[in-house]
Amino acid sequence: QLRVVESGGDLVQPGGSLRLSCAVSGFSRPGYTLTFYMVAWFRQAPGKEREGVSCISTTAGTSYADSVKGRFTISRDSAKNTVYLQMNDLKPDDTGVYYCAANWNPRSPICTLRPNYDSWGQGTQVTVSS
């Protein structure tokens, strides 16, 4: 069973920065790493639906929601089986619980911001407020 653990959420002032981490473990076979999986970040604000924020494919292709383009950057450290979300120029609308999700999708340049992922973390809270 794939295990997904997020960290890095915090309270930050508008205009500030945070880096979220998503550590993935429990691969089903020896030699499997995070490079066999597409990984995405989602967020959910109180009273709102969960929305896709950013994703990275197995060939390191990336995609971003329009609301975060130019401010957020997703990256992957394959040696650590960890995906990061660098968030800059944070706004109050970025507040929410941020979830990381992973799906088996080897050798594909495509990832999706739809919530069609099999493995999810428990989430980490990001609050942007003065």
C-alpha positions as CSV (number, residue, x, y, z in Angstrom):
1,Q,0.0,0.0,0.0
2,L,1.5,3.3,-1.1
3,R,1.9,5.8,1.8
4,V,1.7,9.5,1.2
5,V,2.7,12.0,3.9
6,E,2.4,15.8,3.5
7,S,4.3,18.3,5.7
8,G,5.2,22.0,5.7
9,G,1.9,23.7,6.2
10,D,1.9,26.8,8.4
11,L,0.4,30.2,9.1
12,V,2.0,32.8,6.9
13,Q,1.3,36.4,6.1
14,P,0.1,37.5,2.6
15,G,3.0,37.8,0.3
16,G,5.0,35.2,2.2
17,S,6.3,31.8,1.0
18,L,6.0,28.2,2.1
19,R,7.4,24.9,0.8
20,L,5.2,21.8,1.2
21,S,6.7,18.3,1.0
22,C,5.1,15.1,-0.1
23,A,7.0,12.0,0.9
24,V,5.9,8.7,-0.8
25,S,6.8,5.2,0.4
26,G,5.5,1.7,0.4
27,F,6.1,0.9,-3.3
28,S,4.8,-2.5,-4.3
29,R,8.0,-3.9,-5.8
30,P,11.7,-3.5,-5.2
31,G,13.2,-0.9,-7.6
32,Y,10.0,1.0,-7.9
33,T,10.4,4.7,-7.1
34,L,8.3,7.8,-7.3
35,T,9.3,8.2,-10.9
36,F,6.8,5.6,-11.8
37,Y,4.0,7.7,-10.4
38,M,2.3,11.0,-11.3
39,V,1.8,13.2,-8.2
40,A,-0.5,16.1,-7.7
41,W,-1.3,18.6,-5.0
42,F,-4.9,19.5,-4.3
43,R,-6.4,21.9,-1.8
44,Q,-9.7,22.4,-0.1
45,A,-10.9,25.5,1.6
46,P,-13.7,25.5,4.1
47,G,-17.0,25.2,2.4
48,K,-15.5,24.7,-1.0
49,E,-14.8,21.7,-3.2
50,R,-11.3,20.1,-3.5
51,E,-9.4,21.6,-6.4
52,G,-6.3,20.6,-8.2
53,V,-3.3,22.9,-7.7
54,S,-0.4,21.4,-9.5
55,C,0.9,18.0,-10.8
56,I,4.0,16.4,-12.1
57,S,4.2,13.5,-14.5
58,T,6.6,10.6,-14.5
59,T,8.7,12.3,-17.2
60,A,8.6,15.6,-15.1
61,G,6.0,17.3,-17.1
62,T,4.1,19.8,-15.0
63,S,0.7,21.5,-14.9
64,Y,-0.8,24.3,-12.8
65,A,-4.1,25.7,-12.0
66,D,-4.5,29.2,-13.4
67,S,-4.9,30.7,-10.0
68,V,-1.3,29.6,-9.0
69,K,0.6,30.0,-12.2
70,G,3.7,32.1,-11.8
71,R,3.6,31.8,-8.0
72,F,3.8,28.0,-7.3
73,T,6.4,25.6,-8.5
74,I,6.2,21.8,-8.2
75,S,9.4,19.7,-8.3
76,R,10.5,16.2,-7.5
77,D,13.5,14.7,-5.7
78,S,13.6,11.2,-7.1
79,A,16.4,10.1,-4.7
80,K,14.2,11.0,-1.7
81,N,10.9,9.9,-3.3
82,T,9.5,13.4,-2.4
83,V,7.6,16.0,-4.3
84,Y,7.7,19.6,-3.3
85,L,5.4,22.5,-3.8
86,Q,7.1,25.9,-3.5
87,M,4.5,28.6,-2.9
88,N,5.4,32.2,-3.3
89,D,3.5,35.4,-3.0
90,L,0.8,33.7,-1.0
91,K,-2.7,35.2,-0.9
92,P,-5.6,34.7,1.6
93,D,-7.4,32.7,-1.1
94,D,-4.6,30.1,-1.0
95,T,-5.8,29.1,2.5
96,G,-6.9,25.5,2.9
97,V,-5.9,22.0,3.6
98,Y,-3.3,20.8,1.0
99,Y,-3.4,17.2,0.0
100,C,-0.9,15.2,-2.0
101,A,-1.9,12.3,-4.2
102,A,-0.1,9.7,-6.3
103,N,-1.1,7.4,-9.2
104,W,0.8,4.7,-11.1
105,N,1.5,6.1,-14.5
106,P,5.0,5.2,-15.8
107,R,6.6,6.8,-18.8
108,S,3.9,9.3,-19.4
109,P,4.4,13.1,-20.0
110,I,0.9,13.8,-18.8
111,C,-0.5,14.4,-15.3
112,T,-4.0,15.4,-14.3
113,L,-5.5,17.9,-11.9
114,R,-8.6,15.9,-11.6
115,P,-8.9,13.9,-8.4
116,N,-8.6,10.5,-10.1
117,Y,-5.8,9.4,-7.8
118,D,-5.6,6.2,-5.9
119,S,-3.4,7.2,-3.0
120,W,-3.9,10.2,-0.8
121,G,-2.2,11.8,2.2
122,Q,-4.0,13.2,5.2
123,G,-3.3,16.8,4.3
124,T,-1.4,19.8,5.8
125,Q,-3.0,23.1,6.7
126,V,-1.9,26.3,5.0
127,T,-3.3,29.5,6.4
128,V,-2.6,32.9,4.8
129,S,-3.6,35.7,7.0
130,S,-2.3,38.9,8.5
